[in-house]
Amino acid sequence: MLYYERGSTNIELTSENLKKGLYEALEKMGKKHKVLAIPPDYTRLPSRAGELTEYAWQYYGNALTDVLPALGTHSPMTDRQIAHMFGTLPSSLIREHDWRNDVITLGIVPSEFVKEVSEGAVDFPWPAQVNKLLRDGNFDLILSIGQVVPHEVVGMANYNKNIFVGTGGVEGINKSHFVGAAYGMERMMGHADTPVRRIFNYASDHFANYLPIVYVQTVVGLDKSDGKVKCRGLYIGDDFEVFDKAAKLALEVNFEMLDRPLKKVVVYLDPTEFKSTWLGNKSIYRTRMAIDDDGELIVLAPALVEFGEDKEIDRLIRKYGYFGTPATLKACDENEELRNNLSAAAHLIHGSSEGRFSITYCPGKGKENLTQAEIESVGFKYADIDKVTAKYNPDKLKDGFNIMPDGEEIFYISNPALGLWAFRERFKF
């Protein structure tokens, strides 16, 4: 059922609009006695999910007993991040998801189905895992709150991904990431109907249909006319329709189709959001279909301090590096530790250009920042951030094409998490 929908490429939903839309939907659902909210974590700060979670708490009061940020494999939120993202929401409501220890398995998607939807790319069963709080908390409403946007693992982020990955477990997350990598990231990004999504939908229909989940989905994008991030849509409902409508708008808002491939792309990683290549490699994922053969990607990453946000994944990235699909698959065949961490293996595939274009990272120069030796050890190029920003100053560049004083043309992206860019001939409709 769709409780609320409002969206268009030419409207901007204010905070008051979001609050009014959410309250209208909650009124239709009737009185609730115990509510769980599952928003994204701080890595999805622009999603507007933080304030929607705060509004849900203001609406339900003491009936909203728990807030479980959908961490997936990400680091737990700090007190500062919680206060910044969720405003007046009491921090005592926050529950920390532990993807290694806090999960239960609702059911198993059969290997025959996984093989069929992945067109033979993989052949294994997939466990539908969620945080045990969802099953054992006796909630009469679970609000899954988040942003629908192009995504490298599932095609379009959110909907039941927020549940099965955001609150998922080791095996479920690992295998879902690997399905997408094996099938082909470039075949999926920007598409709502993908093998990974079909697996999640199977799990929703067969194993999680008794959970009282309602999805609160935003569509947020950058307005290139003024450089501001704006909310273009809000969709609230309890079935696939809510995702389908949000995904169609997100494709219009967040996807930029280019008539020619890009020779040089410069991406800035906001230090409040991006501290790892696990997240920062969105600069690669989201631009790879736009960059020309022998092109160049430069990533300005002032807060880059680690590769993986999970310590074990960080270790595996350092050991095996971003050296392309053949090297990663060979490493999986030869090393049990990588086979047991397929999300790390998938990430290594995603983070390589397969030798097609160069990738240069420019980390900050603090004591905790990744060093030149560390950057180069995993297969990236390194450049001095001061020298690079002297030429490509984020404060002076505008999103999109820029002509530098020396006549060089570059394409600048201020936040790779908000979009998907592709050269027309590379994108598969």
RODO-2510 file (C-alpha; in nm, 4 decimals, decimal comma):
residues 429
     n   res          X          Y          Z
     1     m     0,0000     0,0000     0,0000
     2     l     0,1197     0,3504    -0,0839
     3     y     0,0539     0,5891     0,2060
     4     y     0,2105     0,9013     0,0576
     5     e     0,3756     1,0137    -0,2634
     6     r     0,5071     1,3441    -0,3806
     7     g     0,7913     1,3921    -0,6231
     8     s     0,9119     1,5746    -0,9308
     9     t     1,2378     1,6925    -1,0819
    10     n     1,1293     2,0553    -1,0476
    11     i     1,0093     2,0741    -0,6871
    12     e     1,2025     2,1154    -0,3643
    13     l     1,0602     1,9535    -0,0528
    14     t     1,1348     2,1628     0,2532
    15     s     1,1650     2,0313     0,6063
    16     e     0,8050     2,1318     0,6662
    17     n     0,6958     1,9455     0,3518
    18     l     0,8750     1,6311     0,4710
    19     k     0,7243     1,6523     0,8177
    20     k     0,3743     1,7099     0,6820
    21     g     0,4058     1,4206     0,4343
    22     l     0,5368     1,1822     0,6989
    23     y     0,2642     1,2753     0,9477
    24     e    -0,0033     1,2319     0,6817
    25     a     0,1215     0,8784     0,6162
    26     l     0,1518     0,7919     0,9852
    27     e    -0,2037     0,9100     1,0475
    28     k    -0,3290     0,6642     0,7836
    29     m    -0,1547     0,3774     0,9619
    30     g    -0,3425     0,4301     1,2867
    31     k    -0,2196     0,4150     1,6436
    32     k     0,1026     0,2250     1,7141
    33     h     0,2296     0,1074     2,0506
    34     k     0,5912     0,0130     1,9812
    35     v     0,7921     0,1501     1,6887
    36     l     1,1412     0,0799     1,5556
    37     a     1,3093     0,3239     1,3155
    38     i     1,5854     0,2046     1,0807
    39     p     1,7508     0,5081     0,9214
    40     p     2,0824     0,5037     0,7355
    41     d     2,4019     0,5982     0,9189
    42     y     2,6080     0,9149     0,8857
    43     t     2,7453     0,8091     0,5465
    44     r     2,3999     0,8958     0,4060
    45     l     2,3769     1,2361     0,5717
    46     p     2,2289     1,4207     0,2679
    47     s     1,9391     1,1705     0,2494
    48     r     1,7189     1,3778     0,4871
    49     a     1,6581     1,0520     0,6730
    50     g     1,7996     1,2035     0,9917
    51     e     1,5317     1,4671     1,0209
    52     l     1,2587     1,2235     0,9137
    53     t     1,3682     0,9953     1,1991
    54     e     1,3528     1,2907     1,4364
    55     y     1,0023     1,3749     1,3105
    56     a     0,8918     1,0139     1,3631
    57     w     1,0109     1,0358     1,7245
    58     q     0,8295     1,3671     1,7709
    59     y     0,5124     1,2061     1,6354
    60     y     0,5228     0,8836     1,8375
    61     g     0,6977     1,0038     2,1518
    62     n     0,7666     0,7173     2,3925
    63     a     0,6130     0,4676     2,1515
    64     l     0,9261     0,4979     1,9350
    65     t     1,1485     0,2859     2,1557
    66     d     1,4468     0,2020     1,9343
    67     v     1,6497     0,3534     1,6487
    68     l     1,8779     0,1092     1,4686
    69     p     2,1025     0,2850     1,2137
    70     a     2,1549     0,0577     0,9124
    71     l     2,5312     0,0324     0,9526
    72     g     2,5892    -0,2766     0,7427
    73     t     2,9696    -0,3022     0,7494
    74     h     3,0225     0,0657     0,8390
    75     s     3,1727     0,2015     1,1598
    76     p     2,9322     0,2800     1,4472
    77     m     2,8136     0,6395     1,4631
    78     t     2,9872     0,8743     1,7048
    79     d     2,8004     1,0913     1,9537
    80     r     2,8761     1,3964     1,7392
    81     q     2,7418     1,2289     1,4270
    82     i     2,4263     1,1159     1,6088
    83     a     2,3590     1,4691     1,7337
    84     h     2,4271     1,6223     1,3930
    85     m     2,2133     1,3781     1,1967
    86     f     1,9201     1,3199     1,4324
    87     g     1,8884     1,6562     1,6073
    88     t     1,6836     1,6408     1,9271
    89     l     1,6325     1,2635     1,9121
    90     p     1,7585     1,1190     2,2434
    91     s     2,0860     0,9311     2,1899
    92     s     1,9606     0,6713     2,4397
    93     l     1,7320     0,5378     2,1642
    94     i     2,0233     0,4492     1,9334
    95     r     2,1075     0,0801     1,8973
    96     e     2,4371    -0,0304     1,7409
    97     h     2,4160    -0,2993     1,4726
    98     d     2,6884    -0,5649     1,4894
    99     w     2,6892    -0,7493     1,1561
   100     r     2,8979    -1,0337     1,2993
   101     n     2,7028    -1,1114     1,6138
   102     d     2,3558    -0,9503     1,6221
   103     v     2,1817    -1,1322     1,3364
   104     i     1,9353    -1,4118     1,2800
   105     t     1,8467    -1,5885     0,9550
   106     l     1,4842    -1,5576     0,8479
   107     g     1,5160    -1,8037     0,5588
   108     i     1,7315    -1,9192     0,2697
   109     v     1,6858    -1,8105    -0,0916
   110     p     1,7573    -2,1327    -0,2869
   111     s     2,0693    -2,1555    -0,5008
   112     e     1,8568    -2,2420    -0,8062
   113     f     1,6868    -1,9020    -0,7835
   114     v     2,0155    -1,7177    -0,7275
   115     k     2,1709    -1,8921    -1,0261
   116     e     1,8704    -1,8149    -1,2444
   117     v     1,8487    -1,4423    -1,1694
   118     s     2,2275    -1,3962    -1,1923
   119     e     2,2251    -1,5720    -1,5306
   120     g     2,4678    -1,8313    -1,4001
   121     a     2,7204    -1,5819    -1,2608
   122     v     2,6950    -1,7467    -0,9179
   123     d     2,5396    -2,0629    -0,7820
   124     f     2,4921    -2,0556    -0,4072
   125     p     2,2038    -2,0140    -0,1604
   126     w     2,1570    -1,6734    -0,0016
   127     p     2,0597    -1,6273     0,3653
   128     a     1,8088    -1,3535     0,4460
   129     q     1,9711    -1,2180     0,7617
   130     v     1,8543    -0,9268     0,9760
   131     n     1,9304    -0,7845     1,3158
   132     k     1,7520    -0,9988     1,5741
   133     l     1,5814    -0,6862     1,7115
   134     l     1,3489    -0,6824     1,4085
   135     r     1,2116    -1,0261     1,4888
   136     d     1,2322    -1,0237     1,8674
   137     g     1,1399    -0,6631     1,9504
   138     n     0,7615    -0,7127     1,9272
   139     f     0,7173    -0,3988     1,7188
   140     d     0,3870    -0,3145     1,5541
   141     l     0,5668    -0,0791     1,3141
   142     i     0,9161    -0,0814     1,1667
   143     l     0,9983     0,2378     0,9745
   144     s     1,2748     0,1790     0,7209
   145     i     1,3909     0,5280     0,6273
   146     g     1,6346     0,6172     0,3501
   147     q     1,7271     0,7540     0,0105
   148     v     1,6813     0,5858    -0,3269
   149     v     1,9873     0,6600    -0,5410
   150     p     2,1977     0,4699    -0,7979
   151     h     2,4082     0,2052    -0,6272
   152     e     2,6974    -0,0202    -0,7269
   153     v     2,5864    -0,3386    -0,5456
   154     v     2,2123    -0,3507    -0,6040
   155     g     2,1485    -0,1041    -0,8885
   156     m     1,9386     0,1444    -0,6920
   157     a     1,9895     0,1799    -0,3180
   158     n     1,7398     0,1394    -0,0378
   159     y     1,3995    -0,0311    -0,0028
   160     n     1,4697    -0,3823     0,1327
   161     k     1,8468    -0,3365     0,0930
   162     n     1,8190    -0,1155     0,4019
   163     i     1,6936    -0,4234     0,5874
   164     f     1,8948    -0,7139     0,4421
   165     v     2,2258    -0,5279     0,4088
   166     g     2,1885    -0,2372     0,6493
   167     t     2,0890    -0,4699     0,9355
   168     g     2,2256    -0,7855     0,7723
   169     g     2,4906    -1,0374     0,8681
   170     v     2,8293    -1,1494     0,7410
   171     e     2,7163    -1,4176     0,4975
   172     g     2,4202    -1,2259     0,3601
   173     i     2,6180    -0,9061     0,3020
   174     n     2,9199    -1,0878     0,1596
   175     k     2,7205    -1,2938    -0,0871
   176     s     2,4916    -1,0119    -0,1994
   177     h     2,7926    -0,7936    -0,2802
   178     f     2,9567    -1,0745    -0,4734
   179     v     2,6428    -1,1503    -0,6776
   180     g     2,6478    -0,7931    -0,8059
   181     a     3,0206    -0,7973    -0,8799
   182     a     3,0067    -1,1313    -1,0599
   183     y     2,7027    -1,0300    -1,2640
   184     g     2,8641    -0,6980    -1,3548
   185     m     2,8358    -0,3656    -1,1788
   186     e     2,8000    -0,1733    -1,5033
   187     r     2,5017    -0,3901    -1,5982
   188     m     2,3231    -0,2927    -1,2787
   189     m     2,3952     0,0652    -1,1732
   190     g     2,0908     0,2844    -1,2248
   191     h     1,8537    -0,0115    -1,2697
   192     a     1,5763    -0,0962    -1,0234
   193     d     1,5365    -0,4541    -1,1503
   194     t     1,8641    -0,6410    -1,0925
   195     p     1,9665    -0,9892    -0,9754
   196     v     2,0478    -0,8636    -0,6260
   197     r     1,7152    -0,6804    -0,5995
   198     r     1,5275    -0,9911    -0,7123
   199     i     1,7001    -1,1910    -0,4390
   200     f     1,6034    -0,9298    -0,1793
   201     n     1,2466    -0,9261    -0,3093
   202     y     1,2267    -1,3050    -0,2862
   203     a     1,3382    -1,2802     0,0762
   204     s     1,0855    -1,0051     0,1508
   205     d     0,7995    -1,2031    -0,0013
   206     h     0,8866    -1,5417     0,1485
   207     f     1,0534    -1,4738     0,4833
   208     a     0,9890    -1,1172     0,6015
   209     n     0,6283    -1,0536     0,5014
   210     y     0,5140    -1,0847     0,8632
   211     l     0,7401    -0,7987     0,9757
   212     p     0,5435    -0,4682     0,9926
   213     i     0,7865    -0,2750     0,7710
   214     v     0,6883     0,0550     0,6103
   215     y     0,9412     0,2239     0,3820
   216     v     1,0006     0,5994     0,3927
   217     q     1,1970     0,6806     0,0756
   218     t     1,3486     1,0130    -0,0276
   219     v     1,4964     1,1224    -0,3591
   220     v     1,7722     1,3797    -0,3153
   221     g     2,0012     1,5352    -0,5734
   222     l     2,2337     1,8202    -0,6500
   223     d     2,0821     2,1205    -0,8265
   224     k     2,3557     2,2291    -1,0662
   225     s     2,1943     2,5701    -1,1137
   226     d     2,2862     2,6782    -0,7609
   227     g     2,5058     2,3945    -0,6311
   228     k     2,2627     2,3043    -0,3518
   229     v     2,1429     1,9590    -0,2474
   230     k     1,7635     1,9402    -0,2704
   231     c     1,5001     1,6836    -0,1840
   232     r     1,2867     1,6117    -0,4908
   233     g     1,0643     1,3315    -0,3660
   234     l     0,9113     1,1514    -0,0681
   235     y     0,7395     0,8134    -0,1024
   236     i     0,5967     0,6118     0,1870
   237     g     0,4512     0,2617     0,1569
   238     d     0,4842    -0,1039     0,2483
   239     d     0,5482    -0,2799    -0,0829
   240     f     0,7507    -0,2673    -0,4046
   241     e     0,5441     0,0177    -0,5488
   242     v     0,6988     0,2693    -0,3094
   243     f     1,0481     0,1755    -0,4278
   244     d     0,9540     0,1596    -0,7937
   245     k     0,8148     0,5136    -0,7915
   246     a     1,1139     0,6528    -0,6010
   247     a     1,3596     0,4713    -0,8294
   248     k     1,2032     0,6192    -1,1431
   249     l     1,2370     0,9703    -1,0039
   250     a     1,5912     0,9012    -0,8783
   251     l     1,6976     0,7997    -1,2279
   252     e     1,5874     1,1437    -1,3498
   253     v     1,7337     1,3334    -1,0532
   254     n     2,0602     1,1492    -0,9913
   255     f     2,1664     1,0186    -1,3318
   256     e     2,3570     1,2332    -1,5811
   257     m     2,3880     1,0977    -1,9337
   258     l     2,6819     1,2388    -2,1272
   259     d     2,7193     1,2668    -2,5034
   260     r     3,0942     1,2093    -2,4912
   261     p     3,3324     1,0262    -2,2587
   262     l     3,5313     1,2241    -2,0039
   263     k     3,9090     1,2611    -2,0285
   264     k     3,9708     1,3918    -1,6772
   265     v     3,7396     1,3766    -1,3764
   266     v     3,8105     1,5418    -1,0411
   267     v     3,6036     1,4231    -0,7435
   268     y     3,5951     1,5804    -0,3985
   269     l     3,5242     1,3671    -0,0919
   270     d     3,3672     1,5725     0,1868
   271     p     3,5704     1,5053     0,5051
   272     t     3,2553     1,4757     0,7160
   273     e     3,1361     1,1815     0,5039
   274     f     3,4339     1,0046     0,3472
   275     k     3,7157     0,8619     0,5576
   276     s     3,7728     0,5289     0,3787
   277     t     3,8107     0,3970     0,0264
   278     w     3,5242     0,1584     0,1150
   279     l     3,3051     0,4699     0,0833
   280     g     3,5340     0,6964    -0,1174
   281     n     3,5491     0,4545    -0,4072
   282     k     3,2033     0,5794    -0,4994
   283     s     3,4187     0,8224    -0,6947
   284     i     3,5160     0,5221    -0,9081
   285     y     3,1885     0,3285    -0,9112
   286     r     2,9698     0,6212    -1,0096
   287     t     3,1991     0,7624    -1,2820
   288     r     3,3418     0,4498    -1,4455
   289     m     3,0791     0,4451    -1,7212
   290     a     3,1642     0,8072    -1,8046
   291     i     3,5455     0,8011    -1,8124
   292     d     3,7195     0,7499    -2,1448
   293     d     3,9731     0,4768    -2,2147
   294     d     4,3124     0,6087    -2,0960
   295     g     4,1249     0,8781    -1,9042
   296     e     4,2130     1,0030    -1,5573
   297     l     4,0255     1,0121    -1,2256
   298     i     4,1642     1,2338    -0,9491
   299     v     4,0130     1,1915    -0,6022
   300     l     4,0614     1,4696    -0,3470
   301     a     4,0272     1,2914    -0,0117
   302     p     4,1367     1,5164     0,2759
   303     a     3,9979     1,2873     0,5491
   304     l     4,1116     0,9506     0,4079
   305     v     4,2441     0,7453     0,7010
   306     e     4,1599     0,3842     0,6145
   307     f     4,0639     0,1465     0,3366
   308     g     3,7855    -0,0541     0,5033
   309     e     3,5674     0,0641     0,7892
   310     d     3,5611    -0,2921     0,9202
   311     k     3,9050    -0,3926     1,0537
   312     e     3,9100    -0,7312     0,8818
   313     i     3,8005    -0,5851     0,5493
   314     d     4,0627    -0,3120     0,5860
   315     r     4,3274    -0,5824     0,6328
   316     l     4,2104    -0,7725     0,3248
   317     i     4,2117    -0,4593     0,1071
   318     r     4,5678    -0,3854     0,2194
   319     k     4,6737    -0,7432     0,1427
   320     y     4,5074    -0,7985    -0,1959
   321     g     4,4575    -0,4475    -0,3374
   322     y     4,2514    -0,3113    -0,6257
   323     f     4,4133    -0,5014    -0,9134
   324     g     4,1128    -0,5980    -1,1226
   325     t     3,8690    -0,8846    -1,1661
   326     p     4,1066    -1,1620    -1,2848
   327     a     4,3523    -1,0968    -1,0002
   328     t     4,0726    -1,0823    -0,7412
   329     l     3,9045    -1,4025    -0,8622
   330     k     4,2423    -1,5784    -0,8626
   331     a     4,3037    -1,4588    -0,5070
   332     c     3,9598    -1,5917    -0,4068
   333     d     4,0414    -1,9319    -0,5556
   334     e     4,3728    -1,9475    -0,3716
   335     n     4,2864    -1,7883    -0,0356
   336     e     4,0123    -1,9053     0,1981
   337     e     4,0166    -1,5786     0,3938
   338     l     3,9041    -1,3869     0,0834
   339     r     3,6468    -1,6518    -0,0111
   340     n     3,5036    -1,6073     0,3382
   341     n     3,4798    -1,2294     0,2857
   342     l     3,3113    -1,1984    -0,0515
   343     s     3,1978    -0,8412     0,0122
   344     a     3,5648    -0,7459     0,0348
   345     a     3,6356    -0,9378    -0,2871
   346     a     3,3446    -0,7614    -0,4598
   347     h     3,4715    -0,4261    -0,3366
   348     l     3,8180    -0,4966    -0,4784
   349     i     3,6588    -0,5636    -0,8171
   350     h     3,4421    -0,2527    -0,7956
   351     g     3,7405    -0,0362    -0,6993
   352     s     3,9518    -0,1226    -1,0022
   353     s     3,9247     0,0413    -1,3421
   354     e     4,0444    -0,2910    -1,4898
   355     g     4,3363    -0,0911    -1,6297
   356     r     4,1080     0,1172    -1,8489
   357     f     4,1753     0,4545    -1,6811
   358     s     4,4091     0,5789    -1,4077
   359     i     4,2964     0,6458    -1,0511
   360     t     4,4893     0,8949    -0,8378
   361     y     4,4097     0,9443    -0,4693
   362     c     4,5132     1,2607    -0,2873
   363     p     4,4784     1,2040     0,0903
   364     g     4,5291     1,4715     0,3532
   365     k     4,8580     1,5117     0,5362
   366     g     4,7563     1,4524     0,8974
   367     k     4,9153     1,1874     1,1162
   368     e     4,6197     0,9537     1,0648
   369     n     4,5866     0,9968     0,6885
   370     l     4,6848     0,7178     0,4529
   371     t     5,0393     0,7610     0,3217
   372     q     5,1745     0,7566    -0,0314
   373     a     5,3166     0,4085     0,0273
   374     e     4,9799     0,2790     0,1490
   375     i     4,7908     0,4317    -0,1439
   376     e     5,0309     0,2892    -0,4012
   377     s     5,0448    -0,0520    -0,2339
   378     v     4,6799    -0,1210    -0,3199
   379     g     4,7141    -0,0228    -0,6851
   380     f     4,6232     0,3465    -0,6914
   381     k     4,8413     0,6393    -0,7934
   382     y     4,9237     0,9057    -0,5362
   383     a     4,9456     1,2836    -0,5696
   384     d     5,0138     1,5639    -0,3222
   385     i     4,6799     1,7133    -0,2198
   386     d     4,8204     2,0649    -0,1766
   387     k     4,9665     2,0694    -0,5264
   388     v     4,6556     1,9211    -0,6841
   389     t     4,4098     2,1513    -0,5056
   390     a     4,6228     2,4492    -0,6011
   391     k     4,5307     2,3663    -0,9589
   392     y     4,1872     2,2140    -0,9025
   393     n     4,0402     2,4121    -0,6132
   394     p     3,7055     2,2671    -0,4994
   395     d     3,6013     2,6113    -0,3753
   396     k     3,6302     2,7507    -0,7260
   397     l     3,5086     2,4608    -0,9387
   398     k     3,1468     2,4073    -1,0366
   399     d     2,9851     2,0666    -1,0770
   400     g     3,0172     1,9530    -1,4364
   401     f     3,2507     2,0797    -1,7053
   402     n     3,5157     2,3389    -1,6152
   403     i     3,7741     2,5046    -1,8386
   404     m     4,0937     2,5733    -1,6451
   405     p     4,3068     2,8875    -1,7019
   406     d     4,5508     2,6869    -1,9144
   407     g     4,2667     2,5692    -2,1386
   408     e     4,2392     2,2178    -1,9904
   409     e     3,8864     2,0790    -1,9619
   410     i     3,7911     1,8776    -1,6542
   411     f     3,4660     1,7380    -1,5175
   412     y     3,4144     1,8117    -1,1470
   413     i     3,1951     1,6225    -0,8985
   414     s     3,1478     1,7618    -0,5477
   415     n     2,9762     1,4531    -0,4039
   416     p     2,9865     1,1181    -0,5871
   417     a     2,7267     0,9655    -0,3531
   418     l     2,4540     1,1836    -0,5044
   419     g     2,4742     1,0696    -0,8636
   420     l     2,5657     0,8389    -1,1475
   421     w     2,7410     0,9529    -1,4626
   422     a     2,7652     0,7610    -1,7891
   423     f     2,8681     0,8072    -2,1502
   424     r     2,5565     0,7345    -2,3533
   425     e     2,7060     0,4434    -2,5483
   426     r     2,8167     0,2646    -2,2287
   427     f     2,4885     0,2654    -2,0391
   428     k     2,2666    -0,0358    -2,0921
   429     f     1,8957     0,0490    -2,0756
***
